[in-house]
Amino acid sequence: MYLMHKGGLVILILLCVGCSATPSKMPDTTWYFQVAAPKHYDIWVQFMEFEKSGVSAWHQAPGFVSCCWVGEGGPRGPGGRLELFPNYVGVQWFSYAEQKIYQRLISIPPDWHNKMQNPATYVTAKGRFEAPRNILTFGLAPGGRIVVWAKNQVGNEIELARLQANEIEGDSSKFEKASVNYFERNGDYLEKHGIPLEGW
């Protein structure tokens, strides 16, 4: 449940009594996350909150994201290491193209963890290898669309979910200067292509 107040956003997660984590098939797996955005539809990720219920909660602030969606070079973007595999993720971001703020609390089902642990082939200069899809990539698009992929390398991603974030009120004045620069760079593209709210 989300609660808004002037100091920011507080995430309150009611924990289920008696819930247990899915046993890890590969306990040595290191987990990561990334944030992607479609080209020309830059965003600023104000925060991401991760929680492993009853164990730990931690905060990340990826900041500016300008690409990359599906296709060549995507999905990928800035991110970091996950301390544990979470079962809740809260995200809030500012869309430069729309001048809107979106947020969503994502409940991660156990089957995501299971799917990600299944080995997937990846290729390097040294050959072909197999490893878990240990990267959760959160795609954040206009209209508040969220697409979540799992991968260990661009090209072997599998789609886990398509979700809808909520538009919220918030102070966007802090993005005023950056927005001017954004529209200088992308204004012609937006005028020609608009801001698609579907099809992501």
LUMROTI-70121 format. One record per residue (C-alpha): residue number from 1; x, y, z. Coordinates in pm, 1 decimal, always signed. Layout:
N
{NUM {X Y Z}}
...
//
This chain:
200
{1 {+0.0 +0.0 +0.0}}
{2 {+129.7 +345.5 -87.5}}
{3 {+91.9 +646.4 +140.4}}
{4 {+175.5 +994.2 +6.5}}
{5 {+296.1 +1276.5 +226.3}}
{6 {+496.5 +1595.1 +173.0}}
{7 {+824.5 +1436.2 +273.7}}
{8 {+799.1 +1176.4 -1.0}}
{9 {+655.7 +834.7 -49.9}}
{10 {+632.5 +574.6 +222.9}}
{11 {+576.9 +214.1 +127.9}}
{12 {+390.2 +4.6 +380.8}}
{13 {+398.0 -364.5 +311.7}}
{14 {+179.8 -591.8 +521.7}}
{15 {+368.0 -915.2 +564.9}}
{16 {+198.3 -1250.5 +544.3}}
{17 {+240.5 -1473.4 +847.9}}
{18 {+375.4 -1815.9 +766.9}}
{19 {+500.6 -1730.2 +417.5}}
{20 {+830.9 -1892.6 +330.3}}
{21 {+1079.2 -1817.1 +57.9}}
{22 {+1113.0 -2058.1 -231.6}}
{23 {+1424.9 -2272.4 -180.1}}
{24 {+1704.8 -2163.7 -412.8}}
{25 {+1820.1 -2421.8 -664.4}}
{26 {+2142.4 -2228.9 -719.0}}
{27 {+2233.3 -2063.1 -386.5}}
{28 {+2545.4 -1894.6 -526.2}}
{29 {+2354.0 -1690.9 -785.4}}
{30 {+2415.0 -1317.1 -766.5}}
{31 {+2107.4 -1116.3 -863.0}}
{32 {+2096.5 -780.5 -1041.5}}
{33 {+1836.7 -531.6 -1163.6}}
{34 {+1827.6 -283.6 -1450.3}}
{35 {+1589.7 -9.7 -1562.4}}
{36 {+1515.1 +51.2 -1929.3}}
{37 {+1319.9 +321.6 -2113.2}}
{38 {+1229.0 +361.5 -2481.0}}
{39 {+1465.7 +583.3 -2679.9}}
{40 {+1346.7 +947.7 -2689.3}}
{41 {+1120.1 +888.4 -2386.8}}
{42 {+1369.8 +960.0 -2109.9}}
{43 {+1277.7 +918.9 -1745.1}}
{44 {+1418.7 +993.8 -1402.0}}
{45 {+1378.2 +705.9 -1157.2}}
{46 {+1334.5 +875.9 -821.4}}
{47 {+1363.5 +553.9 -626.6}}
{48 {+1332.8 +180.2 -625.6}}
{49 {+1260.1 +2.5 -296.8}}
{50 {+1330.3 -368.3 -268.0}}
{51 {+1211.9 -595.7 +11.1}}
{52 {+1260.3 -955.8 +109.7}}
{53 {+974.6 -991.7 +356.2}}
{54 {+1084.6 -1041.6 +712.4}}
{55 {+1452.7 -1035.5 +613.4}}
{56 {+1569.0 -706.4 +462.0}}
{57 {+1462.6 -392.7 +275.5}}
{58 {+1689.0 -162.0 +79.1}}
{59 {+1676.2 +141.3 -148.1}}
{60 {+1820.6 +225.6 -489.6}}
{61 {+1795.0 +549.3 -689.5}}
{62 {+1886.7 +475.6 -1053.8}}
{63 {+1826.0 +836.3 -1165.8}}
{64 {+1839.0 +923.0 -1537.0}}
{65 {+1744.5 +653.6 -1789.9}}
{66 {+1739.1 +719.1 -2163.9}}
{67 {+1735.0 +369.1 -2314.0}}
{68 {+1725.1 +87.2 -2408.4}}
{69 {+1400.9 -90.9 -2486.4}}
{70 {+1366.2 -408.7 -2690.3}}
{71 {+1564.0 -453.3 -3011.2}}
{72 {+1930.1 -385.7 -3067.7}}
{73 {+2094.7 -307.2 -2737.5}}
{74 {+1790.0 -377.6 -2526.0}}
{75 {+1635.3 -435.6 -2290.6}}
{76 {+1903.3 -290.5 -2064.9}}
{77 {+1987.1 +18.6 -1864.6}}
{78 {+2137.2 +142.4 -1539.5}}
{79 {+2091.9 -69.1 -1230.2}}
{80 {+2280.9 -249.1 -959.4}}
{81 {+2317.8 -557.3 -747.4}}
{82 {+2032.6 -699.7 -544.7}}
{83 {+2126.2 -788.1 -188.9}}
{84 {+1866.4 -1066.6 -194.9}}
{85 {+1604.4 -1182.0 -440.3}}
{86 {+1309.8 -957.9 -340.3}}
{87 {+940.8 -1035.0 -322.3}}
{88 {+833.8 -668.6 -339.2}}
{89 {+960.6 -383.6 -552.7}}
{90 {+835.1 -25.4 -529.3}}
{91 {+923.9 +214.1 -810.5}}
{92 {+853.1 +582.4 -875.6}}
{93 {+964.9 +775.3 -1182.1}}
{94 {+921.8 +1104.1 -1369.3}}
{95 {+841.5 +1092.0 -1741.8}}
{96 {+1005.2 +1384.9 -1922.8}}
{97 {+791.1 +1345.6 -2234.7}}
{98 {+464.5 +1349.9 -2039.3}}
{99 {+574.3 +1564.5 -1744.5}}
{100 {+409.0 +1311.9 -1515.6}}
{101 {+507.7 +1105.0 -1213.3}}
{102 {+419.6 +736.5 -1189.0}}
{103 {+452.8 +479.0 -913.1}}
{104 {+380.9 +111.0 -861.4}}
{105 {+427.1 -153.9 -594.6}}
{106 {+516.3 -482.2 -764.7}}
{107 {+455.0 -810.3 -586.3}}
{108 {+699.0 -1066.4 -724.2}}
{109 {+548.9 -1416.6 -741.6}}
{110 {+768.2 -1718.9 -657.9}}
{111 {+751.7 -1845.6 -1016.0}}
{112 {+968.1 -1551.4 -1132.4}}
{113 {+1248.6 -1678.8 -912.4}}
{114 {+1201.8 -2030.9 -1043.1}}
{115 {+1199.8 -1922.5 -1409.3}}
{116 {+1511.3 -1712.6 -1362.0}}
{117 {+1704.4 -2002.1 -1210.5}}
{118 {+1657.1 -2218.2 -1520.1}}
{119 {+1987.3 -2205.8 -1713.7}}
{120 {+1994.3 -1992.6 -2029.3}}
{121 {+2264.8 -1983.9 -2294.6}}
{122 {+2482.1 -1674.5 -2323.2}}
{123 {+2771.4 -1607.1 -2558.9}}
{124 {+3108.0 -1438.8 -2499.0}}
{125 {+3434.0 -1419.6 -2691.0}}
{126 {+3535.8 -1736.7 -2505.0}}
{127 {+3237.9 -1942.6 -2621.1}}
{128 {+2886.0 -2045.5 -2526.4}}
{129 {+2789.2 -2092.3 -2163.0}}
{130 {+2482.2 -2150.1 -1949.1}}
{131 {+2379.2 -1965.3 -1635.8}}
{132 {+2060.8 -1848.2 -1462.7}}
{133 {+1884.8 -1543.1 -1596.8}}
{134 {+2001.8 -1339.5 -1299.9}}
{135 {+1904.4 -988.2 -1417.1}}
{136 {+1558.2 -840.7 -1360.7}}
{137 {+1504.0 -560.3 -1612.3}}
{138 {+1219.6 -317.4 -1546.8}}
{139 {+1106.4 -132.4 -1858.7}}
{140 {+926.7 +195.5 -1779.8}}
{141 {+736.8 +350.5 -2069.9}}
{142 {+491.6 +635.4 -2139.2}}
{143 {+146.1 +593.1 -1995.0}}
{144 {+288.2 +424.5 -1686.9}}
{145 {+347.6 +95.1 -1863.0}}
{146 {+588.5 -145.3 -1693.8}}
{147 {+735.2 -447.7 -1870.5}}
{148 {+954.8 -684.3 -1670.1}}
{149 {+1210.0 -913.1 -1831.9}}
{150 {+1457.7 -1171.0 -1700.3}}
{151 {+1788.9 -1232.3 -1875.9}}
{152 {+2158.1 -1291.0 -1827.9}}
{153 {+2247.5 -1131.0 -2160.9}}
{154 {+2067.0 -905.9 -2408.1}}
{155 {+1899.5 -1136.0 -2657.4}}
{156 {+1794.5 -1418.1 -2426.5}}
{157 {+1541.6 -1220.6 -2222.4}}
{158 {+1202.8 -1363.8 -2136.5}}
{159 {+905.4 -1146.1 -2050.6}}
{160 {+774.6 -1198.3 -1698.9}}
{161 {+496.0 -941.8 -1670.3}}
{162 {+320.4 -635.4 -1809.0}}
{163 {+192.7 -400.9 -1541.1}}
{164 {+27.8 -62.1 -1510.5}}
{165 {+162.9 +206.8 -1278.5}}
{166 {-47.5 +480.3 -1119.9}}
{167 {-7.8 +846.7 -1206.0}}
{168 {+37.3 +1050.2 -889.1}}
{169 {+60.7 +1414.4 -794.7}}
{170 {+404.5 +1542.8 -710.4}}
{171 {+644.3 +1832.5 -738.7}}
{172 {+787.7 +1829.4 -1091.3}}
{173 {+951.3 +2173.4 -1061.4}}
{174 {+1284.3 +2008.4 -975.7}}
{175 {+1286.0 +1866.7 -1329.0}}
{176 {+1219.7 +2200.7 -1499.5}}
{177 {+1574.4 +2269.6 -1620.6}}
{178 {+1634.4 +1909.7 -1725.9}}
{179 {+1299.9 +1913.0 -1907.8}}
{180 {+1404.5 +2215.2 -2114.7}}
{181 {+1716.5 +2027.7 -2223.9}}
{182 {+1513.0 +1713.8 -2289.1}}
{183 {+1268.1 +1892.0 -2521.2}}
{184 {+1553.2 +2065.7 -2704.1}}
{185 {+1698.9 +1724.3 -2785.2}}
{186 {+1375.7 +1533.5 -2850.5}}
{187 {+1115.0 +1792.6 -2943.3}}
{188 {+1129.3 +1725.4 -3318.6}}
{189 {+1096.3 +1351.6 -3262.0}}
{190 {+799.8 +1395.0 -3028.0}}
{191 {+628.3 +1631.6 -3269.7}}
{192 {+659.6 +1373.0 -3547.0}}
{193 {+587.8 +1053.5 -3348.5}}
{194 {+386.5 +1174.0 -3050.8}}
{195 {+382.4 +990.4 -2718.4}}
{196 {+246.8 +636.5 -2766.7}}
{197 {+60.7 +515.7 -2459.6}}
{198 {+3.9 +164.2 -2587.5}}
{199 {+198.1 -99.2 -2774.9}}
{200 {+490.5 -116.5 -2536.5}}
//
